[in-house]
Amino acid sequence: MRSKSASAHVRLVVTGRPAGTAFHGLVRCVSNLITALHVPADVTRQIEKRQVDNQDIDAYQAAVGGHLEAVQLEQPSATLYANEEGKLLEMPVNERATALMWLHNRRLRNQDVLCGDALLVGPPDPHGDDLSAPEHYVDLVEAAILVIEAQFDSESGWQRSNGTFSDWFQAYRYALGATIRWPMIREVRVIRP
């Protein structure tokens, strides 16, 4: 787990100051606020876009209801935080966070589930600080129409399905089901048309 400080909310960066000289440069304020997606385990609650301080571990823990477990997502790269003790605490299975994990990390597909609320943020920057959730994920949960594309073992390009979906979770469930029904699917994705 990357370390996060509970106290740093804004840091000052001094620019334009030659080494060994008195302060004569500019001060710019660097905010640690990033955009995250809060994914409740309760499917009747909407996924919520939130501004969180990427240095505030308490805010992350409050979003998931306890200690953090980080799951790396791919294509595009992101981090999905869940409650590390969600299963032990008998929290409900988070079907939407699990679908995100399975579709965006094929090594974990059908291997495990996430329990309790989850928080999706971007990948870490070179300093290990989380970035904002990639627009791909934000766009998916806000999209009115989505389609599924698949890559097959025998082909290199993406093949688009005939149907469309008005809900990202329905599209994800269909796409994941397709990987079970048709083992020749190498990869699957959900996108805007």
PyMOL commands that place a pseudoatom at each C-alpha (Angstrom):
pseudoatom trace, name=CA, resn=MET, resi=1, chain=A, elem=C, hetatm=0, pos=[0.000, 0.000, 0.000]
pseudoatom trace, name=CA, resn=ARG, resi=2, chain=A, elem=C, hetatm=0, pos=[1.330, 3.390, -0.887]
pseudoatom trace, name=CA, resn=SER, resi=3, chain=A, elem=C, hetatm=0, pos=[1.699, 5.612, 2.150]
pseudoatom trace, name=CA, resn=LYS, resi=4, chain=A, elem=C, hetatm=0, pos=[-0.653, 8.523, 2.541]
pseudoatom trace, name=CA, resn=SER, resi=5, chain=A, elem=C, hetatm=0, pos=[-0.397, 11.375, 5.012]
pseudoatom trace, name=CA, resn=ALA, resi=6, chain=A, elem=C, hetatm=0, pos=[-3.547, 12.332, 6.868]
pseudoatom trace, name=CA, resn=SER, resi=7, chain=A, elem=C, hetatm=0, pos=[-2.437, 15.940, 7.336]
pseudoatom trace, name=CA, resn=ALA, resi=8, chain=A, elem=C, hetatm=0, pos=[-1.204, 17.307, 3.984]
pseudoatom trace, name=CA, resn=HIS, resi=9, chain=A, elem=C, hetatm=0, pos=[-3.983, 18.983, 2.032]
pseudoatom trace, name=CA, resn=VAL, resi=10, chain=A, elem=C, hetatm=0, pos=[-2.114, 21.645, 0.070]
pseudoatom trace, name=CA, resn=ARG, resi=11, chain=A, elem=C, hetatm=0, pos=[1.596, 21.981, -0.445]
pseudoatom trace, name=CA, resn=LEU, resi=12, chain=A, elem=C, hetatm=0, pos=[3.586, 25.037, -1.492]
pseudoatom trace, name=CA, resn=VAL, resi=13, chain=A, elem=C, hetatm=0, pos=[6.168, 24.719, -4.218]
pseudoatom trace, name=CA, resn=VAL, resi=14, chain=A, elem=C, hetatm=0, pos=[8.790, 27.433, -4.574]
pseudoatom trace, name=CA, resn=THR, resi=15, chain=A, elem=C, hetatm=0, pos=[9.820, 28.156, -8.148]
pseudoatom trace, name=CA, resn=GLY, resi=16, chain=A, elem=C, hetatm=0, pos=[12.401, 30.492, -9.637]
pseudoatom trace, name=CA, resn=ARG, resi=17, chain=A, elem=C, hetatm=0, pos=[14.807, 30.366, -6.679]
pseudoatom trace, name=CA, resn=PRO, resi=18, chain=A, elem=C, hetatm=0, pos=[18.455, 29.648, -7.456]
pseudoatom trace, name=CA, resn=ALA, resi=19, chain=A, elem=C, hetatm=0, pos=[20.112, 27.294, -4.997]
pseudoatom trace, name=CA, resn=GLY, resi=20, chain=A, elem=C, hetatm=0, pos=[21.694, 29.018, -2.003]
pseudoatom trace, name=CA, resn=THR, resi=21, chain=A, elem=C, hetatm=0, pos=[19.855, 32.334, -2.411]
pseudoatom trace, name=CA, resn=ALA, resi=22, chain=A, elem=C, hetatm=0, pos=[17.241, 33.995, -0.312]
pseudoatom trace, name=CA, resn=PHE, resi=23, chain=A, elem=C, hetatm=0, pos=[13.607, 33.494, -1.260]
pseudoatom trace, name=CA, resn=HIS, resi=24, chain=A, elem=C, hetatm=0, pos=[12.785, 35.678, -4.260]
pseudoatom trace, name=CA, resn=GLY, resi=25, chain=A, elem=C, hetatm=0, pos=[10.783, 33.261, -6.363]
pseudoatom trace, name=CA, resn=LEU, resi=26, chain=A, elem=C, hetatm=0, pos=[7.150, 32.604, -7.004]
pseudoatom trace, name=CA, resn=VAL, resi=27, chain=A, elem=C, hetatm=0, pos=[5.051, 30.421, -4.793]
pseudoatom trace, name=CA, resn=ARG, resi=28, chain=A, elem=C, hetatm=0, pos=[2.447, 28.264, -6.441]
pseudoatom trace, name=CA, resn=CYS, resi=29, chain=A, elem=C, hetatm=0, pos=[-0.146, 26.288, -4.617]
pseudoatom trace, name=CA, resn=VAL, resi=30, chain=A, elem=C, hetatm=0, pos=[-0.395, 22.618, -5.612]
pseudoatom trace, name=CA, resn=SER, resi=31, chain=A, elem=C, hetatm=0, pos=[-3.631, 20.986, -4.623]
pseudoatom trace, name=CA, resn=ASN, resi=32, chain=A, elem=C, hetatm=0, pos=[-3.778, 17.281, -3.871]
pseudoatom trace, name=CA, resn=LEU, resi=33, chain=A, elem=C, hetatm=0, pos=[-7.421, 17.032, -4.895]
pseudoatom trace, name=CA, resn=ILE, resi=34, chain=A, elem=C, hetatm=0, pos=[-8.185, 14.382, -7.482]
pseudoatom trace, name=CA, resn=THR, resi=35, chain=A, elem=C, hetatm=0, pos=[-11.388, 13.107, -9.066]
pseudoatom trace, name=CA, resn=ALA, resi=36, chain=A, elem=C, hetatm=0, pos=[-12.440, 9.659, -7.872]
pseudoatom trace, name=CA, resn=LEU, resi=37, chain=A, elem=C, hetatm=0, pos=[-15.457, 7.437, -8.478]
pseudoatom trace, name=CA, resn=HIS, resi=38, chain=A, elem=C, hetatm=0, pos=[-17.159, 6.130, -5.344]
pseudoatom trace, name=CA, resn=VAL, resi=39, chain=A, elem=C, hetatm=0, pos=[-18.735, 2.742, -6.177]
pseudoatom trace, name=CA, resn=PRO, resi=40, chain=A, elem=C, hetatm=0, pos=[-21.280, 1.744, -3.487]
pseudoatom trace, name=CA, resn=ALA, resi=41, chain=A, elem=C, hetatm=0, pos=[-21.926, -1.946, -2.877]
pseudoatom trace, name=CA, resn=ASP, resi=42, chain=A, elem=C, hetatm=0, pos=[-25.651, -1.135, -2.822]
pseudoatom trace, name=CA, resn=VAL, resi=43, chain=A, elem=C, hetatm=0, pos=[-26.634, -1.209, -6.520]
pseudoatom trace, name=CA, resn=THR, resi=44, chain=A, elem=C, hetatm=0, pos=[-29.606, 1.078, -5.823]
pseudoatom trace, name=CA, resn=ARG, resi=45, chain=A, elem=C, hetatm=0, pos=[-27.142, 3.891, -5.039]
pseudoatom trace, name=CA, resn=GLN, resi=46, chain=A, elem=C, hetatm=0, pos=[-25.547, 5.791, -7.909]
pseudoatom trace, name=CA, resn=ILE, resi=47, chain=A, elem=C, hetatm=0, pos=[-21.822, 5.821, -8.553]
pseudoatom trace, name=CA, resn=GLU, resi=48, chain=A, elem=C, hetatm=0, pos=[-20.658, 9.229, -7.417]
pseudoatom trace, name=CA, resn=LYS, resi=49, chain=A, elem=C, hetatm=0, pos=[-17.871, 11.418, -8.745]
pseudoatom trace, name=CA, resn=ARG, resi=50, chain=A, elem=C, hetatm=0, pos=[-15.957, 12.866, -5.758]
pseudoatom trace, name=CA, resn=GLN, resi=51, chain=A, elem=C, hetatm=0, pos=[-13.054, 15.181, -5.139]
pseudoatom trace, name=CA, resn=VAL, resi=52, chain=A, elem=C, hetatm=0, pos=[-10.651, 13.573, -2.651]
pseudoatom trace, name=CA, resn=ASP, resi=53, chain=A, elem=C, hetatm=0, pos=[-7.272, 14.563, -1.306]
pseudoatom trace, name=CA, resn=ASN, resi=54, chain=A, elem=C, hetatm=0, pos=[-4.830, 11.945, -2.574]
pseudoatom trace, name=CA, resn=GLN, resi=55, chain=A, elem=C, hetatm=0, pos=[-2.725, 12.400, 0.584]
pseudoatom trace, name=CA, resn=ASP, resi=56, chain=A, elem=C, hetatm=0, pos=[-5.608, 11.868, 3.025]
pseudoatom trace, name=CA, resn=ILE, resi=57, chain=A, elem=C, hetatm=0, pos=[-5.721, 8.179, 3.955]
pseudoatom trace, name=CA, resn=ASP, resi=58, chain=A, elem=C, hetatm=0, pos=[-8.664, 8.868, 6.292]
pseudoatom trace, name=CA, resn=ALA, resi=59, chain=A, elem=C, hetatm=0, pos=[-10.776, 10.037, 3.321]
pseudoatom trace, name=CA, resn=TYR, resi=60, chain=A, elem=C, hetatm=0, pos=[-9.914, 6.878, 1.375]
pseudoatom trace, name=CA, resn=GLN, resi=61, chain=A, elem=C, hetatm=0, pos=[-10.701, 4.671, 4.375]
pseudoatom trace, name=CA, resn=ALA, resi=62, chain=A, elem=C, hetatm=0, pos=[-13.990, 6.502, 5.013]
pseudoatom trace, name=CA, resn=ALA, resi=63, chain=A, elem=C, hetatm=0, pos=[-14.994, 5.875, 1.374]
pseudoatom trace, name=CA, resn=VAL, resi=64, chain=A, elem=C, hetatm=0, pos=[-14.492, 2.090, 1.723]
pseudoatom trace, name=CA, resn=GLY, resi=65, chain=A, elem=C, hetatm=0, pos=[-15.396, 1.734, 5.389]
pseudoatom trace, name=CA, resn=GLY, resi=66, chain=A, elem=C, hetatm=0, pos=[-12.065, 0.491, 6.717]
pseudoatom trace, name=CA, resn=HIS, resi=67, chain=A, elem=C, hetatm=0, pos=[-8.536, -0.600, 5.846]
pseudoatom trace, name=CA, resn=LEU, resi=68, chain=A, elem=C, hetatm=0, pos=[-7.515, -0.319, 2.197]
pseudoatom trace, name=CA, resn=GLU, resi=69, chain=A, elem=C, hetatm=0, pos=[-6.869, -3.028, -0.352]
pseudoatom trace, name=CA, resn=ALA, resi=70, chain=A, elem=C, hetatm=0, pos=[-5.580, -1.752, -3.706]
pseudoatom trace, name=CA, resn=VAL, resi=71, chain=A, elem=C, hetatm=0, pos=[-6.423, -3.585, -6.931]
pseudoatom trace, name=CA, resn=GLN, resi=72, chain=A, elem=C, hetatm=0, pos=[-4.616, -2.524, -10.104]
pseudoatom trace, name=CA, resn=LEU, resi=73, chain=A, elem=C, hetatm=0, pos=[-6.752, -2.134, -13.218]
pseudoatom trace, name=CA, resn=GLU, resi=74, chain=A, elem=C, hetatm=0, pos=[-5.475, -2.161, -16.798]
pseudoatom trace, name=CA, resn=GLN, resi=75, chain=A, elem=C, hetatm=0, pos=[-6.607, -0.689, -20.095]
pseudoatom trace, name=CA, resn=PRO, resi=76, chain=A, elem=C, hetatm=0, pos=[-6.713, 2.040, -18.936]
pseudoatom trace, name=CA, resn=SER, resi=77, chain=A, elem=C, hetatm=0, pos=[-4.528, 1.919, -15.864]
pseudoatom trace, name=CA, resn=ALA, resi=78, chain=A, elem=C, hetatm=0, pos=[-6.285, 2.791, -12.589]
pseudoatom trace, name=CA, resn=THR, resi=79, chain=A, elem=C, hetatm=0, pos=[-6.443, 1.734, -8.937]
pseudoatom trace, name=CA, resn=LEU, resi=80, chain=A, elem=C, hetatm=0, pos=[-9.574, 0.379, -7.301]
pseudoatom trace, name=CA, resn=TYR, resi=81, chain=A, elem=C, hetatm=0, pos=[-9.566, 0.569, -3.496]
pseudoatom trace, name=CA, resn=ALA, resi=82, chain=A, elem=C, hetatm=0, pos=[-11.822, -1.704, -1.456]
pseudoatom trace, name=CA, resn=ASN, resi=83, chain=A, elem=C, hetatm=0, pos=[-12.124, -2.678, 2.183]
pseudoatom trace, name=CA, resn=GLU, resi=84, chain=A, elem=C, hetatm=0, pos=[-9.321, -5.124, 2.944]
pseudoatom trace, name=CA, resn=GLU, resi=85, chain=A, elem=C, hetatm=0, pos=[-11.514, -6.890, 5.522]
pseudoatom trace, name=CA, resn=GLY, resi=86, chain=A, elem=C, hetatm=0, pos=[-14.774, -6.672, 3.571]
pseudoatom trace, name=CA, resn=LYS, resi=87, chain=A, elem=C, hetatm=0, pos=[-15.314, -10.425, 3.467]
pseudoatom trace, name=CA, resn=LEU, resi=88, chain=A, elem=C, hetatm=0, pos=[-14.339, -10.934, 7.119]
pseudoatom trace, name=CA, resn=LEU, resi=89, chain=A, elem=C, hetatm=0, pos=[-16.772, -8.193, 8.144]
pseudoatom trace, name=CA, resn=GLU, resi=90, chain=A, elem=C, hetatm=0, pos=[-19.460, -9.839, 5.972]
pseudoatom trace, name=CA, resn=MET, resi=91, chain=A, elem=C, hetatm=0, pos=[-19.955, -6.702, 3.888]
pseudoatom trace, name=CA, resn=PRO, resi=92, chain=A, elem=C, hetatm=0, pos=[-22.139, -7.198, 0.812]
pseudoatom trace, name=CA, resn=VAL, resi=93, chain=A, elem=C, hetatm=0, pos=[-20.474, -8.192, -2.452]
pseudoatom trace, name=CA, resn=ASN, resi=94, chain=A, elem=C, hetatm=0, pos=[-19.882, -5.123, -4.592]
pseudoatom trace, name=CA, resn=GLU, resi=95, chain=A, elem=C, hetatm=0, pos=[-20.997, -6.451, -7.974]
pseudoatom trace, name=CA, resn=ARG, resi=96, chain=A, elem=C, hetatm=0, pos=[-20.088, -3.265, -9.849]
pseudoatom trace, name=CA, resn=ALA, resi=97, chain=A, elem=C, hetatm=0, pos=[-16.566, -3.000, -8.367]
pseudoatom trace, name=CA, resn=THR, resi=98, chain=A, elem=C, hetatm=0, pos=[-16.082, -6.724, -8.999]
pseudoatom trace, name=CA, resn=ALA, resi=99, chain=A, elem=C, hetatm=0, pos=[-17.167, -6.270, -12.634]
pseudoatom trace, name=CA, resn=LEU, resi=100, chain=A, elem=C, hetatm=0, pos=[-14.660, -3.416, -13.018]
pseudoatom trace, name=CA, resn=MET, resi=101, chain=A, elem=C, hetatm=0, pos=[-11.931, -5.592, -11.509]
pseudoatom trace, name=CA, resn=TRP, resi=102, chain=A, elem=C, hetatm=0, pos=[-12.749, -8.597, -13.703]
pseudoatom trace, name=CA, resn=LEU, resi=103, chain=A, elem=C, hetatm=0, pos=[-13.015, -6.679, -16.972]
pseudoatom trace, name=CA, resn=HIS, resi=104, chain=A, elem=C, hetatm=0, pos=[-9.919, -4.528, -16.406]
pseudoatom trace, name=CA, resn=ASN, resi=105, chain=A, elem=C, hetatm=0, pos=[-7.631, -7.154, -14.878]
pseudoatom trace, name=CA, resn=ARG, resi=106, chain=A, elem=C, hetatm=0, pos=[-8.063, -10.463, -16.690]
pseudoatom trace, name=CA, resn=ARG, resi=107, chain=A, elem=C, hetatm=0, pos=[-5.704, -12.260, -14.238]
pseudoatom trace, name=CA, resn=LEU, resi=108, chain=A, elem=C, hetatm=0, pos=[-8.350, -11.715, -11.535]
pseudoatom trace, name=CA, resn=ARG, resi=109, chain=A, elem=C, hetatm=0, pos=[-11.343, -12.565, -13.747]
pseudoatom trace, name=CA, resn=ASN, resi=110, chain=A, elem=C, hetatm=0, pos=[-13.698, -14.977, -11.976]
pseudoatom trace, name=CA, resn=GLN, resi=111, chain=A, elem=C, hetatm=0, pos=[-11.100, -15.443, -9.199]
pseudoatom trace, name=CA, resn=ASP, resi=112, chain=A, elem=C, hetatm=0, pos=[-12.334, -13.222, -6.376]
pseudoatom trace, name=CA, resn=VAL, resi=113, chain=A, elem=C, hetatm=0, pos=[-14.959, -10.624, -5.444]
pseudoatom trace, name=CA, resn=LEU, resi=114, chain=A, elem=C, hetatm=0, pos=[-14.772, -7.266, -3.705]
pseudoatom trace, name=CA, resn=CYS, resi=115, chain=A, elem=C, hetatm=0, pos=[-17.015, -6.583, -0.706]
pseudoatom trace, name=CA, resn=GLY, resi=116, chain=A, elem=C, hetatm=0, pos=[-18.209, -3.222, 0.583]
pseudoatom trace, name=CA, resn=ASP, resi=117, chain=A, elem=C, hetatm=0, pos=[-17.923, 0.172, -1.071]
pseudoatom trace, name=CA, resn=ALA, resi=118, chain=A, elem=C, hetatm=0, pos=[-15.010, 0.886, -3.423]
pseudoatom trace, name=CA, resn=LEU, resi=119, chain=A, elem=C, hetatm=0, pos=[-13.132, 3.952, -4.655]
pseudoatom trace, name=CA, resn=LEU, resi=120, chain=A, elem=C, hetatm=0, pos=[-11.683, 4.165, -8.178]
pseudoatom trace, name=CA, resn=VAL, resi=121, chain=A, elem=C, hetatm=0, pos=[-8.792, 6.553, -8.794]
pseudoatom trace, name=CA, resn=GLY, resi=122, chain=A, elem=C, hetatm=0, pos=[-6.150, 6.880, -11.473]
pseudoatom trace, name=CA, resn=PRO, resi=123, chain=A, elem=C, hetatm=0, pos=[-2.785, 5.162, -11.495]
pseudoatom trace, name=CA, resn=PRO, resi=124, chain=A, elem=C, hetatm=0, pos=[-0.013, 6.477, -9.246]
pseudoatom trace, name=CA, resn=ASP, resi=125, chain=A, elem=C, hetatm=0, pos=[2.267, 9.215, -10.543]
pseudoatom trace, name=CA, resn=PRO, resi=126, chain=A, elem=C, hetatm=0, pos=[6.081, 8.778, -10.432]
pseudoatom trace, name=CA, resn=HIS, resi=127, chain=A, elem=C, hetatm=0, pos=[6.018, 9.844, -6.750]
pseudoatom trace, name=CA, resn=GLY, resi=128, chain=A, elem=C, hetatm=0, pos=[3.416, 7.191, -5.852]
pseudoatom trace, name=CA, resn=ASP, resi=129, chain=A, elem=C, hetatm=0, pos=[0.527, 9.644, -5.453]
pseudoatom trace, name=CA, resn=ASP, resi=130, chain=A, elem=C, hetatm=0, pos=[-2.789, 8.656, -7.011]
pseudoatom trace, name=CA, resn=LEU, resi=131, chain=A, elem=C, hetatm=0, pos=[-3.963, 10.620, -10.033]
pseudoatom trace, name=CA, resn=SER, resi=132, chain=A, elem=C, hetatm=0, pos=[-7.572, 11.365, -10.985]
pseudoatom trace, name=CA, resn=ALA, resi=133, chain=A, elem=C, hetatm=0, pos=[-9.735, 8.549, -12.316]
pseudoatom trace, name=CA, resn=PRO, resi=134, chain=A, elem=C, hetatm=0, pos=[-9.136, 8.197, -16.073]
pseudoatom trace, name=CA, resn=GLU, resi=135, chain=A, elem=C, hetatm=0, pos=[-11.813, 9.807, -18.249]
pseudoatom trace, name=CA, resn=HIS, resi=136, chain=A, elem=C, hetatm=0, pos=[-12.548, 6.373, -19.758]
pseudoatom trace, name=CA, resn=TYR, resi=137, chain=A, elem=C, hetatm=0, pos=[-14.123, 5.187, -16.489]
pseudoatom trace, name=CA, resn=VAL, resi=138, chain=A, elem=C, hetatm=0, pos=[-15.926, 8.471, -15.821]
pseudoatom trace, name=CA, resn=ASP, resi=139, chain=A, elem=C, hetatm=0, pos=[-17.315, 8.462, -19.380]
pseudoatom trace, name=CA, resn=LEU, resi=140, chain=A, elem=C, hetatm=0, pos=[-18.539, 4.862, -19.066]
pseudoatom trace, name=CA, resn=VAL, resi=141, chain=A, elem=C, hetatm=0, pos=[-20.629, 5.459, -15.965]
pseudoatom trace, name=CA, resn=GLU, resi=142, chain=A, elem=C, hetatm=0, pos=[-22.095, 8.645, -17.487]
pseudoatom trace, name=CA, resn=ALA, resi=143, chain=A, elem=C, hetatm=0, pos=[-22.656, 7.291, -21.032]
pseudoatom trace, name=CA, resn=ALA, resi=144, chain=A, elem=C, hetatm=0, pos=[-26.149, 6.920, -22.494]
pseudoatom trace, name=CA, resn=ILE, resi=145, chain=A, elem=C, hetatm=0, pos=[-25.159, 4.288, -25.091]
pseudoatom trace, name=CA, resn=LEU, resi=146, chain=A, elem=C, hetatm=0, pos=[-22.384, 1.695, -24.933]
pseudoatom trace, name=CA, resn=VAL, resi=147, chain=A, elem=C, hetatm=0, pos=[-21.214, -1.155, -27.132]
pseudoatom trace, name=CA, resn=ILE, resi=148, chain=A, elem=C, hetatm=0, pos=[-19.071, -4.221, -26.570]
pseudoatom trace, name=CA, resn=GLU, resi=149, chain=A, elem=C, hetatm=0, pos=[-16.038, -5.134, -28.628]
pseudoatom trace, name=CA, resn=ALA, resi=150, chain=A, elem=C, hetatm=0, pos=[-14.098, -8.390, -28.500]
pseudoatom trace, name=CA, resn=GLN, resi=151, chain=A, elem=C, hetatm=0, pos=[-10.786, -9.699, -29.780]
pseudoatom trace, name=CA, resn=PHE, resi=152, chain=A, elem=C, hetatm=0, pos=[-10.703, -13.351, -30.786]
pseudoatom trace, name=CA, resn=ASP, resi=153, chain=A, elem=C, hetatm=0, pos=[-7.704, -15.685, -30.701]
pseudoatom trace, name=CA, resn=SER, resi=154, chain=A, elem=C, hetatm=0, pos=[-7.745, -16.025, -34.483]
pseudoatom trace, name=CA, resn=GLU, resi=155, chain=A, elem=C, hetatm=0, pos=[-8.004, -12.277, -35.248]
pseudoatom trace, name=CA, resn=SER, resi=156, chain=A, elem=C, hetatm=0, pos=[-5.999, -9.216, -34.300]
pseudoatom trace, name=CA, resn=GLY, resi=157, chain=A, elem=C, hetatm=0, pos=[-8.672, -6.489, -34.566]
pseudoatom trace, name=CA, resn=TRP, resi=158, chain=A, elem=C, hetatm=0, pos=[-11.666, -5.625, -32.420]
pseudoatom trace, name=CA, resn=GLN, resi=159, chain=A, elem=C, hetatm=0, pos=[-15.077, -6.984, -33.448]
pseudoatom trace, name=CA, resn=ARG, resi=160, chain=A, elem=C, hetatm=0, pos=[-18.123, -4.954, -32.362]
pseudoatom trace, name=CA, resn=SER, resi=161, chain=A, elem=C, hetatm=0, pos=[-21.253, -6.671, -31.064]
pseudoatom trace, name=CA, resn=ASN, resi=162, chain=A, elem=C, hetatm=0, pos=[-24.597, -5.910, -32.680]
pseudoatom trace, name=CA, resn=GLY, resi=163, chain=A, elem=C, hetatm=0, pos=[-26.411, -4.684, -29.573]
pseudoatom trace, name=CA, resn=THR, resi=164, chain=A, elem=C, hetatm=0, pos=[-26.134, -1.517, -27.541]
pseudoatom trace, name=CA, resn=PHE, resi=165, chain=A, elem=C, hetatm=0, pos=[-26.510, -0.920, -23.820]
pseudoatom trace, name=CA, resn=SER, resi=166, chain=A, elem=C, hetatm=0, pos=[-27.822, 2.071, -21.913]
pseudoatom trace, name=CA, resn=ASP, resi=167, chain=A, elem=C, hetatm=0, pos=[-26.223, 1.056, -18.612]
pseudoatom trace, name=CA, resn=TRP, resi=168, chain=A, elem=C, hetatm=0, pos=[-22.510, 0.369, -18.129]
pseudoatom trace, name=CA, resn=PHE, resi=169, chain=A, elem=C, hetatm=0, pos=[-23.113, -2.359, -15.543]
pseudoatom trace, name=CA, resn=GLN, resi=170, chain=A, elem=C, hetatm=0, pos=[-25.401, -4.297, -17.912]
pseudoatom trace, name=CA, resn=ALA, resi=171, chain=A, elem=C, hetatm=0, pos=[-22.761, -3.956, -20.621]
pseudoatom trace, name=CA, resn=TYR, resi=172, chain=A, elem=C, hetatm=0, pos=[-20.017, -5.190, -18.280]
pseudoatom trace, name=CA, resn=ARG, resi=173, chain=A, elem=C, hetatm=0, pos=[-22.072, -8.193, -17.176]
pseudoatom trace, name=CA, resn=TYR, resi=174, chain=A, elem=C, hetatm=0, pos=[-22.823, -9.111, -20.795]
pseudoatom trace, name=CA, resn=ALA, resi=175, chain=A, elem=C, hetatm=0, pos=[-19.161, -8.688, -21.793]
pseudoatom trace, name=CA, resn=LEU, resi=176, chain=A, elem=C, hetatm=0, pos=[-17.950, -10.844, -18.899]
pseudoatom trace, name=CA, resn=GLY, resi=177, chain=A, elem=C, hetatm=0, pos=[-20.579, -13.483, -19.705]
pseudoatom trace, name=CA, resn=ALA, resi=178, chain=A, elem=C, hetatm=0, pos=[-19.337, -13.519, -23.297]
pseudoatom trace, name=CA, resn=THR, resi=179, chain=A, elem=C, hetatm=0, pos=[-15.841, -14.475, -22.111]
pseudoatom trace, name=CA, resn=ILE, resi=180, chain=A, elem=C, hetatm=0, pos=[-17.351, -17.535, -20.418]
pseudoatom trace, name=CA, resn=ARG, resi=181, chain=A, elem=C, hetatm=0, pos=[-19.709, -18.493, -23.268]
pseudoatom trace, name=CA, resn=TRP, resi=182, chain=A, elem=C, hetatm=0, pos=[-17.072, -18.086, -25.988]
pseudoatom trace, name=CA, resn=PRO, resi=183, chain=A, elem=C, hetatm=0, pos=[-13.624, -19.204, -24.777]
pseudoatom trace, name=CA, resn=MET, resi=184, chain=A, elem=C, hetatm=0, pos=[-12.080, -18.059, -28.070]
pseudoatom trace, name=CA, resn=ILE, resi=185, chain=A, elem=C, hetatm=0, pos=[-12.478, -14.441, -26.896]
pseudoatom trace, name=CA, resn=ARG, resi=186, chain=A, elem=C, hetatm=0, pos=[-9.026, -13.208, -25.935]
pseudoatom trace, name=CA, resn=GLU, resi=187, chain=A, elem=C, hetatm=0, pos=[-10.097, -9.781, -24.673]
pseudoatom trace, name=CA, resn=VAL, resi=188, chain=A, elem=C, hetatm=0, pos=[-13.299, -7.780, -24.329]
pseudoatom trace, name=CA, resn=ARG, resi=189, chain=A, elem=C, hetatm=0, pos=[-14.045, -4.110, -23.726]
pseudoatom trace, name=CA, resn=VAL, resi=190, chain=A, elem=C, hetatm=0, pos=[-16.978, -1.763, -23.240]
pseudoatom trace, name=CA, resn=ILE, resi=191, chain=A, elem=C, hetatm=0, pos=[-16.820, 1.583, -25.058]
pseudoatom trace, name=CA, resn=ARG, resi=192, chain=A, elem=C, hetatm=0, pos=[-18.929, 4.457, -26.339]
pseudoatom trace, name=CA, resn=PRO, resi=193, chain=A, elem=C, hetatm=0, pos=[-19.873, 3.946, -30.006]
for i in range(1, 193): cmd.bond("trace and resi %d" % i, "trace and resi %d" % (i + 1))
show_as sticks, trace
zoom trace
